Amino acid sequence: MKKGFVALIGAGPGDKGLLTVKGAEFLSRAEVVVYDKLVSEDILKLIPLQAQRINVGKENRFHPVKQSEINEILLQKALEGYFVVRLKGGDPFVFGRGGEELELLVKNNVNFEVVPGITSAVAALCYAGIPATHRDYCSSFHIITGHAKSGGELAIPFKALVELKGTMVFLMGVSSLPYIMNGLMEAGIKKNTPAAMVENGTRSNQRKLIATIETLEQKAKQQQIQSPAIIVVGEVCTLSNSFDWFMKKPLFGKKVLVTRPKATMGTITQKLYSLGAEPIEYPCIEINPIPNNEKFYHACDHLDEYGWILFTSRNGVDIFFEYLNSKRLDARALANVKIAVVGSQTQKSLEGRGIFSDFTPEIFDGEHLAQGVAVLIKENEKVLVCDAAIASEDIVNVFKEKTIEFDRVHLYDTLYINENSEMVKELINKGEVKYVTFTSASTVEGFVKSLGDINTEGLTAVCIGSQTAEIARKYNINHVASEEATIDSMIEKLMEVSVNDDK
């Protein structure tokens, strides 16, 4: 029987970029993943699809699965021979009860490894512009739990902490805030000592509150600060505004729906994420290669008949070359053919195959692609147009008008899907999401069909050029069009719109 193994991994406070390389490597090998509620969705998405997920739901003061039961789950799955990952928010050994989970494994001779995580006691401060230490302000840094053991009473040595004159960070202390503030003041700390709270540290919905020991409790109630949040006490809190880099990102806190297919969503979501936005992946379309596509196969078997091949999307490029690969054909099969693409994204996909386009229009749409190629085509040259089953007739109309000989092959179907539509409807109805990105006309169609009759008055769509914007207009969706049909231009337009909305 295969011997099991347990990896105890600290997932950090939420930002997926703070998961360690080693933690991500172990997670990619997981057969069973046991995780807490505080592990962010972005990190949970890294769990292999085939892995068994066990949500033990632990958070402060709410343990639907008791700690003893979690320990037993880890042991049982390991004894069954699985590679088990125990995924915990923060660091396993910083008030994470990691030691308790290992005791049963040690007793039963189960192999394990512990991967440290970045604790919120450091990361949340950093993302709020608060250095844990600074030579001009303090010479020590202390992490204290604000949560007592079940059945016990919280007992913090306030007098000793105050005498140390260091930065104090209290974890899991939201419900104990009055006790902590009063305890510090009774121990002699000055009432005007700077203090802060950071809620949802490192995440796109992070909030921070800067106050003093005397005013923190009242302000926390006014702003309804909730767990998970950390409490910070010390002069370093005064540096927060000048050192804040995270919450000053241009799209910080903005929820943006991304409607691209899953396979191509990464580019735009990563750019939004890096600018502080919270990308909400809502793929409205799915690309399916047309099966038994005899017309396409015949064209590929007779590539020497064509002088030009036109690609209208990166999907077309991928499907075309995947078929060539299946026939053990490479770029040499295209030695005597020129290739034109509709825009920069399609061009990048082509270049990824080691081939450069012979023509890309300055305006990224079918009409300009066809008009540009029409000028370059030599007499008697035939064109192969590779596009989707549902596509604009712009290229066809231009070639017919100019009597250019061509064959048109559809490479894929565009299917409309509605995963998580109820969640998206709720976000839109509550006004929590104000922006949606459309990278093609079909994503607009898929968005509308998936949500049905919903009020989009409070939503602004950022469209990748005029053709996509026309479809948004057709459905009366408030929209703006990017200056160029590129992802970068869309992001620039989104930042421009969001700045105006904030005024």
Buried (B, 14 or more C-beta within 10 A) or exposed (E): EEEBBBBBBBBBBBBBEBBBEEBBEBBEEBBBBBBBBBBBEBBBEBBBEEBBEBBBBBBBEEBEBEBEEBBEBBBEBBBEEBBBBBBBBBBBBBBBBBEEBBEBBEEEEBEBEBBBBBBBBBBBBBBBBBBBBBEEBBEEBBBBBBBBEEEEEBEBEBEEBBEBBBBBBBBBBBBBBEBBBEBBBEBEBEEEBBBBBBBBBBBBEBBBBBBBBBBBBEBBEEBEBEBBBBBBBBBBBBBBEEBBEBBEBBBBBBBBBBBBBEEBBEBBBEBBBEBBBBBBBBBBBBBEBBEEBEEBEEBBEEBEEBBBBBBBBBBBBBBBBEBBEEEEBEEEBBEEBBBBBBBBBBBBBBEEBEBEBBBBBEBBBBBBBBBBBBEEBEEEBEBBBBBBEEBBEBBBEBBEEEEBEBBBBBBBBBBBBBEBBEEBBEBBEEEEBBBBBBBBBBBBBBBBBBBEEBEBEEBBBBBBBBBBBBBBBEEEBBBBBBEBBBBEBBBBBBBBBBEEEEE
